[in-house]
């Protein structure tokens, strides 16, 4: 998990603005399958959105759990949508440059 400064967060928010959520948290909550889906989405895209259709009151705690499981960084929570970022391990695979 990396620390983002405010300029980096703002830049990631701009990039994520037009994106659609790739993972939706429903009635089953955060399952092992959801965590694997988040991991694979982060590997493919680096920056993703997660939408909470259920468990809206616990979204902060569940997001922290997802971030620690996937070694991702929380960019921002906007309403019931969460933006997560995980830098690609190989420099040549990085799509987002700071």
Buried (B, 14 or more C-beta within 10 A) or exposed (E): EEEBEEEBBEBBBEBBEEEEBBBEBEEEEBEEEBBEBBBEBBEEBBBBBBBBEBBEEBBEEBBEEBBEBBEBBBBBBEEBBBBBBBBBEEEEEEEBEE
